[in-house]
Amino acid sequence: MEKEIQALDHRTDEATKFVLQSVVKRKRKFDTLTKKEKKLQGLLLLLAVGIMGYTWFSLQTLEQLTFQSVLTHMLERSIYFMFILMMGSLFFYLKYVHEKCEKAEKEFHELRCEIIQKAGEYWPQPTRWEARQAVFAMMMKKFDVNLYHEHK
């Protein structure tokens, strides 16, 4: 458990600390998948630019630029098949990571909304309601988790 969450001593009970830790864990998972998705998008773009550049420079050696000569040129070299295979694999892996990222975002948002909706149960009105503000501010500052509003 995070030391900041453990340090909430009298402000929250153990069940609330566990829920706060769970939302931090899901936020980190979502952030990790988002970074991975961005890296894969950049790699796919770089690979596409590389293919176009290689094609452009390799076609400069042809005497005639007819459709048949270009097609023959591409089919004779196995590197084009490798490029297409790599791009296809990378695209489907990116799609898989994107779906995992959306699922992680949904789980994180649902748990975050649950905390916001059940704030009255986690911090009973007269006794600990003031501590709720300090917990929410700490979660926003340390973990970038907004517990004030349900909007994303």
ZAROVEX-834983 format. One record per residue (C-alpha): residue in three letters; x, y, z. Coordinates in nm, 2 decimals. Layout:
! ZAROVEX-834983
<atom "ALA", <X, Y, Z>>
...
This chain:
! ZAROVEX-834983
<atom "MET", <0.00, 0.00, 0.00>>
<atom "GLU", <0.12, 0.35, -0.08>>
<atom "LYS", <0.28, 0.53, 0.21>>
<atom "GLU", <0.06, 0.84, 0.15>>
<atom "ILE", <-0.26, 0.63, 0.18>>
<atom "GLN", <-0.12, 0.45, 0.49>>
<atom "ALA", <-0.05, 0.79, 0.65>>
<atom "LEU", <-0.42, 0.88, 0.64>>
<atom "ASP", <-0.45, 0.72, 0.99>>
<atom "HIS", <-0.76, 0.86, 1.16>>
<atom "ARG", <-0.91, 1.02, 0.84>>
<atom "THR", <-1.01, 0.69, 0.69>>
<atom "ASP", <-1.07, 0.33, 0.79>>
<atom "GLU", <-0.89, 0.02, 0.64>>
<atom "ALA", <-1.17, -0.05, 0.38>>
<atom "THR", <-1.15, 0.30, 0.24>>
<atom "LYS", <-0.77, 0.28, 0.23>>
<atom "PHE", <-0.80, -0.04, 0.03>>
<atom "VAL", <-1.05, 0.12, -0.22>>
<atom "LEU", <-0.82, 0.42, -0.25>>
<atom "GLN", <-0.52, 0.19, -0.32>>
<atom "SER", <-0.73, 0.01, -0.58>>
<atom "VAL", <-0.81, 0.33, -0.77>>
<atom "VAL", <-0.44, 0.42, -0.76>>
<atom "LYS", <-0.35, 0.08, -0.90>>
<atom "ARG", <-0.60, 0.11, -1.18>>
<atom "LYS", <-0.49, 0.46, -1.26>>
<atom "ARG", <-0.13, 0.34, -1.30>>
<atom "LYS", <-0.24, 0.05, -1.52>>
<atom "PHE", <-0.43, 0.29, -1.74>>
<atom "ASP", <-0.14, 0.53, -1.76>>
<atom "THR", <0.10, 0.25, -1.85>>
<atom "LEU", <-0.12, 0.12, -2.12>>
<atom "THR", <-0.18, 0.47, -2.26>>
<atom "LYS", <0.20, 0.53, -2.28>>
<atom "LYS", <0.24, 0.19, -2.45>>
<atom "GLU", <-0.03, 0.27, -2.70>>
<atom "LYS", <0.13, 0.61, -2.79>>
<atom "LYS", <0.47, 0.44, -2.84>>
<atom "LEU", <0.32, 0.18, -3.07>>
<atom "GLN", <0.14, 0.44, -3.27>>
<atom "GLY", <0.47, 0.63, -3.32>>
<atom "LEU", <0.64, 0.31, -3.42>>
<atom "LEU", <0.37, 0.22, -3.67>>
<atom "LEU", <0.40, 0.57, -3.82>>
<atom "LEU", <0.78, 0.55, -3.83>>
<atom "LEU", <0.75, 0.21, -4.00>>
<atom "ALA", <0.51, 0.34, -4.26>>
<atom "VAL", <0.73, 0.64, -4.33>>
<atom "GLY", <1.03, 0.40, -4.36>>
<atom "ILE", <0.84, 0.19, -4.61>>
<atom "MET", <0.75, 0.49, -4.82>>
<atom "GLY", <1.10, 0.62, -4.81>>
<atom "TYR", <1.26, 0.29, -4.90>>
<atom "THR", <1.01, 0.25, -5.19>>
<atom "TRP", <1.08, 0.60, -5.32>>
<atom "PHE", <1.45, 0.55, -5.32>>
<atom "SER", <1.44, 0.20, -5.47>>
<atom "LEU", <1.21, 0.31, -5.75>>
<atom "GLN", <1.46, 0.57, -5.85>>
<atom "THR", <1.68, 0.30, -6.00>>
<atom "LEU", <1.40, 0.19, -6.24>>
<atom "GLU", <1.43, 0.31, -6.60>>
<atom "GLN", <1.05, 0.32, -6.65>>
<atom "LEU", <0.79, 0.39, -6.39>>
<atom "THR", <0.50, 0.19, -6.53>>
<atom "PHE", <0.26, 0.00, -6.31>>
<atom "GLN", <0.39, -0.33, -6.43>>
<atom "SER", <0.76, -0.24, -6.37>>
<atom "VAL", <0.68, -0.11, -6.02>>
<atom "LEU", <0.47, -0.42, -5.94>>
<atom "THR", <0.74, -0.65, -6.07>>
<atom "HIS", <1.01, -0.46, -5.87>>
<atom "MET", <0.81, -0.49, -5.55>>
<atom "LEU", <0.72, -0.86, -5.59>>
<atom "GLU", <1.08, -0.96, -5.67>>
<atom "ARG", <1.21, -0.83, -5.33>>
<atom "SER", <1.10, -1.01, -5.02>>
<atom "ILE", <1.16, -0.70, -4.80>>
<atom "TYR", <0.83, -0.56, -4.91>>
<atom "PHE", <0.66, -0.87, -4.78>>
<atom "MET", <0.85, -0.84, -4.45>>
<atom "PHE", <0.74, -0.47, -4.43>>
<atom "ILE", <0.38, -0.56, -4.48>>
<atom "LEU", <0.39, -0.84, -4.24>>
<atom "MET", <0.56, -0.62, -3.97>>
<atom "MET", <0.30, -0.34, -4.03>>
<atom "GLY", <0.01, -0.58, -4.01>>
<atom "SER", <0.14, -0.74, -3.69>>
<atom "LEU", <0.21, -0.41, -3.53>>
<atom "PHE", <-0.14, -0.28, -3.63>>
<atom "PHE", <-0.32, -0.57, -3.47>>
<atom "TYR", <-0.10, -0.55, -3.16>>
<atom "LEU", <-0.18, -0.18, -3.14>>
<atom "LYS", <-0.55, -0.27, -3.17>>
<atom "TYR", <-0.52, -0.52, -2.89>>
<atom "VAL", <-0.34, -0.27, -2.66>>
<atom "HIS", <-0.60, -0.01, -2.75>>
<atom "GLU", <-0.88, -0.24, -2.64>>
<atom "LYS", <-0.70, -0.32, -2.31>>
<atom "CYS", <-0.65, 0.05, -2.26>>
<atom "GLU", <-1.02, 0.13, -2.30>>
<atom "LYS", <-1.10, -0.15, -2.06>>
<atom "ALA", <-0.86, -0.02, -1.80>>
<atom "GLU", <-1.00, 0.33, -1.84>>
<atom "LYS", <-1.35, 0.20, -1.79>>
<atom "GLU", <-1.25, 0.01, -1.48>>
<atom "PHE", <-1.07, 0.31, -1.34>>
<atom "HIS", <-1.35, 0.55, -1.41>>
<atom "GLU", <-1.61, 0.32, -1.26>>
<atom "LEU", <-1.42, 0.27, -0.94>>
<atom "ARG", <-1.35, 0.65, -0.92>>
<atom "CYS", <-1.72, 0.72, -0.96>>
<atom "GLU", <-1.81, 0.47, -0.70>>
<atom "ILE", <-1.58, 0.64, -0.45>>
<atom "ILE", <-1.75, 0.98, -0.53>>
<atom "GLN", <-2.10, 0.84, -0.50>>
<atom "LYS", <-2.03, 0.66, -0.18>>
<atom "ALA", <-1.83, 0.93, -0.01>>
<atom "GLY", <-2.10, 0.97, 0.25>>
<atom "GLU", <-2.05, 0.60, 0.35>>
<atom "TYR", <-1.67, 0.62, 0.35>>
<atom "TRP", <-1.66, 0.95, 0.55>>
<atom "PRO", <-1.97, 0.98, 0.77>>
<atom "GLN", <-2.12, 1.33, 0.77>>
<atom "PRO", <-2.07, 1.48, 1.12>>
<atom "THR", <-1.74, 1.32, 1.22>>
<atom "ARG", <-1.51, 1.27, 0.93>>
<atom "TRP", <-1.67, 1.48, 0.65>>
<atom "GLU", <-1.39, 1.75, 0.69>>
<atom "ALA", <-1.12, 1.48, 0.64>>
<atom "ARG", <-1.28, 1.39, 0.31>>
<atom "GLN", <-1.15, 1.72, 0.16>>
<atom "ALA", <-0.79, 1.64, 0.28>>
<atom "VAL", <-0.81, 1.29, 0.13>>
<atom "PHE", <-0.94, 1.41, -0.20>>
<atom "ALA", <-0.67, 1.68, -0.22>>
<atom "MET", <-0.40, 1.43, -0.14>>
<atom "MET", <-0.53, 1.19, -0.41>>
<atom "MET", <-0.54, 1.47, -0.67>>
<atom "LYS", <-0.19, 1.60, -0.58>>
<atom "LYS", <0.00, 1.28, -0.53>>
<atom "PHE", <-0.17, 1.04, -0.78>>
<atom "ASP", <-0.36, 1.27, -1.02>>
<atom "VAL", <-0.69, 1.11, -0.93>>
<atom "ASN", <-0.98, 1.35, -0.94>>
<atom "LEU", <-1.24, 1.25, -0.67>>
<atom "TYR", <-1.43, 1.58, -0.67>>
<atom "HIS", <-1.64, 1.52, -0.99>>
<atom "GLU", <-1.74, 1.22, -1.19>>
<atom "HIS", <-1.65, 1.37, -1.53>>
<atom "LYS", <-1.34, 1.22, -1.69>>
